[in-house]
Amino acid sequence: MFARSPVLNQSGPTEFVFRVFTAVPEFQALLFLLFLLLYLMILCGNTAIIWVVCTHSSLRTPMYFFLSNLSFIEISYTTVVVPLMLSNIFGARKPISLAGCGAQMFFFVTLGSADCFLLAIMAYDRYVAICHPLHYTLIMTQKLCIQMVGCAVTLALYLSLQLTSLIFTLPFCGRLREINHFLCDVPPVLRLACADIHVHQAVLYVVSILVLIVPFILISVSYLFITLAILRIRSAEGRRRAFSTCSSHLIVVLLQYGFCALVYLRPQSSSSVDEDRQFALIYTFVTPLLNPLIYTLRNKDVKGALRSAIISKAALGSD
């Protein structure tokens, strides 16, 4: 569709280095501890969601099936980025090979795209649950849920392969071959190319529209119908519960799509280089951390399941 053969261009450099956050040892230690703490919280929170959904039969519904898949993607997504980033905070900068950079970009784009598609699927699930409650179990069957997740991952893999292979057919230049980022993301790598990149930027915009704009439009339409349906609920308590269920999903959606759009859909310029790194920190750390916090603290079912699991574990430990 977009690319030629996905063979890496051997005429370019064989290694890249990432720009450091700071050269001050005290700040390096502080950043290392902060990012490590956030990463461990992401791992623990999202693993807890997967565990509680898999072990409690009351949570084996489409909503929690999608939520556990989202948690798995968030864990994988941050693991592609954070360990390498932590290893580059201290001491001499560690180079990454051209193949290694391409692999990180491929998995980062794949998992990020799958994350966006899955958020759109979750919005559709909420639309069916609220607007068509009597037909919910007939529409959202286990087979359909698995098929939707499978299609989301397959499409993400395909788009990522096309985009990554196209970018790494470029020759790269630069005296230091320094990536002004903490990962091999598409915009900063494109800036190191020694050739005309207008076609590559156009392809990046096309992929970004498919991954960000189209799902966001579907989410917006779903929530428009959801809002109209909620306003027709006569009970104030019913309206409150319905809005509470959807508001947590909307918070994650706005953060994820908003900051990704700022990085991938605005015109690339030298003034936006440092801002891209800051925005990337939001969707690398904040969104994956908010996912378990929002869905557990605002969800009685998950809180109840976690509480019963902890109590049962404590009871077994005391015996």
N, C-alpha and C positions, 0 to 999 in steps of 0.2 A: 504493500500500500504506500508507505512513505519512504522506505529505505532500500539500499542495495544490500549486498551481503553483509552480515553482521561481523565481519572480520576486522579486528582492530588495525588501524593504520600504523605500520611499523616505521614510517619515516618521521613520526613525531617523537617527542620525548618519552622515555620509558618510566619516568617518575615525576610525581607532583609532591609539593609540600603545602600544608595548610597554614594560613596566617594565624599567629598566636593571639590569644585574647589579651594578654598582658605579659610584660617581661619582669614585673616585680614579683619576687619569690613569695612574699606574704599574700599578695592577691591571688597568685597561682594556687597556693594551698587552700585559700578560702573558696575559690571557684571549684577546685577539685572536690572538696567536701560537699559543697552545695549541690553540684551536679550529680555526685554519687548518691547523696541522700535522696534527691528527687527521683533518680533512676530506680533505687531500691523501693521507694514508695510506689512507683508505677508498677514494678514487678509484683510487689505484695498485693496491692489493691486489685489489679486486674486478675492475678492468679486466684485471689479469693472469690471473685465473681465467677470465674470458670468453675472452680471447685464447688461452690454452693449450688450453682445451676445444675451441675452434673450429678450431685449427690442428693438433691431434694426433688422428689417427684412432683411436688406442688408447683415447681418452677419450670417444669418441662412444657412450656408453651412457646408459640412462635416469637413473642416479644423477648423472652429470656434466651431463646436459641440464638436470635440475632445479637443480643447483648453479649453473650459469651463469645461469639465469633468476633465481635468488635473488640473485646478485651484481648483475644488471642492476636489479632492484627496489631493492636496497640503495643503489646509486648514485643512482637517481632519487629515492628516499625522502629521503636526506640533502640532495640538491641542492634540493629543494623548501624546505628549512628553513634550511640553514647560510648560504648567501650573504646572505640577508636579515638573519639574525641577526648576521653579521659587520658588516654595514653600519650596524647600530644600536648597536654597542659604543662607538664613538668619537663625540664631539661631541654636537650637539643631536639629540634623538630624531626620527627620520624617520617621519611618519605613513604609514599604509597605508589605502587606500580600503576602503569596505564591500565593493565587488566584488572587490578584491584579496584581502581577508581571506577572503571566501567561496571564492575560487579556491584559495588556499593550503590551507584546511581540506579542500576537496573532494579535492585531489590527495594530501594527507597521509593522510587517512582511507582513500582508495582504495589507495594503495601499502602502507600499514601493514596493511590487511586482507588484501591479496593476499599479503603476506609471511607472515602467520599461516596462511593457507590452504595456501601452498606448503610450509611446514614440515610440515603434516599429510600432504600428498602424499608428501613425502620419507620420512616415517615409514612410510607404506604401502609405498613402494618397498623399504625395508629389510626390512619384514615379508615381502614376497613373495620377496626375494632369499635370506633366511635360512630361512624356514619352508617355502618351495616352490621350492628351487633348480632342480629338474629342469624345472619349468614356467615359470621366470622369463621366458625369452625369448618364450614363447608368450603370457604374460599382459601383460607390459610392452612392448607393441609401440610403435613410433614414433607411430602414429596415436592410441593411447590416451594416451600421454604429452602430446601436443599438445592433445588434447581436455581433459585434466585441467587443464593450465595455462590454457587458454582459458576453461574454466568458472570457475576460481578468480578470474581477472581480471574476467570478466563479473559474477560475483556481488559482487565488491568494488566495482566501478563502480556497480552498482545500489544497494547498501546505502549507499554514500557519497553518491550523488545524493539519495536519500530523506532521509537524516539532515541533510545540509547545507542542502537547500532548506527543510526544516521549520524549522531554527534561524533562517534568515535571513528568515522571515516575521514574526519577533518585532520589536517596537519596542525600541530600545536606549537606555539612559540612563547617567547618571554624569557628574559634573562634568568630569572629564578624559577620560572614555571610555578609561581605561587598562586594557590587558589585562595581568594579572599573570602574564606568561609571556613566552617568547621567540618564540612562534609563535601562529597563530590556531587553537589546539586547542579542542575542543568544550567541556570543563568551564569554562575561564576566560571564554570568550565568553558562555556561558549565564549566568554570574554578572552580566553587564552588562545583562541583559534587564529591561525595565520592566513585565513582565507575568507572569502565573502560568506557571511552567515545569514543573509536575508532569508534564504529558503529554510534554513534550520530554525530561525526565529518564527517564521510563519507556521512551520510544523508544530513548534512548541505552543503557539497560540491556539492552533486547532485542537491539539491534545488537551490543553488547559480548558478550552470551551467544553469539550466532551466530558472532562472529569469534574469540572467545577460548575460551569454555568448551567448545563443541561440538568444535572441532579438537583442543583439549587432551585431551578424553575419547578421541577417536579415536587420538591419539598414545599415550596411556596404555595403551589396549587393545592397540594394535600392539606396544608394547614389552613388555607382559605376555607375549604369545605369543612374541615374540623371545627373551625371557629364558628361558622354558621350553624353547624349541628349543635355545638355546645350552647350557643345563645338560645336555641329552641328548648333546652332542658328547663323545665319549670322549677325544679328543686335547686335552691341556692347551694346546698351541700353537694348535689350532683355536679353542678357547674364548677364548683371549686375543685372537686376531685379530678374532673376531666382536665381542667387547666393545669393542675399540678402535675398530672401524668405527662402532659405534652411540653410544659415549660422547660423541664430538665433536658429533654431532647433538643429543644430550640437553642438553649444556651451553648451546647456542644456544637451544634450546626453553625451558629453565627461565628463562633471563634475559629472553627476549622476552615470554613469557606472564606471568611473575611480575610484572615491573614494569608492564606494561600493565594487568594486573588490578588492581594497587594504585591506578592512576590512574582507571580507567573503571568499576570494579565496586564500589568502596567508597562509602559515603554521602558526598555533597559537604558540606563544612563549611569555615568560614573558617580553621580550624587546619590544613587540608590543602593550602592554596593554595601555600605555598612548597615543601612537599614534592613536589607535583606537578611543579614545575619541575625539581627535582633528579632525580626518577625519569625524567622525559622526557629528560634528558641521557644516561641509561643507554641507552635504546632509540634515541636519535638518533645517538650516537657509539660507545658501547662494543660493542653487538651488531653493527652493520655492520662494525666493525673486527675483531671476533673471528671473523666469518664466514671471511674469507680466511686469517687466521692459523691457526685451528683446522683448517680443511680442507686446508691445505697442509702445515703442520708435522707433522700426524698422519696424513698420507696419502702412502704411498710412490709411488703412481702419479702424483699431481700433482707431487710433488717431483722425480721422475725426468723428467717431461715439461718442467718448468721448467728443470731443469739442462741437459737436452739442447738446449733452445731457446736458452739463454744461451751455451752452448758453440758452437753453430752460428752464432749471431750474431757472436760474437767471432772465429770462424774466417773468416767473410765479411769482417769489418772489417779483419782483418790482411792479406787478399789485395790 
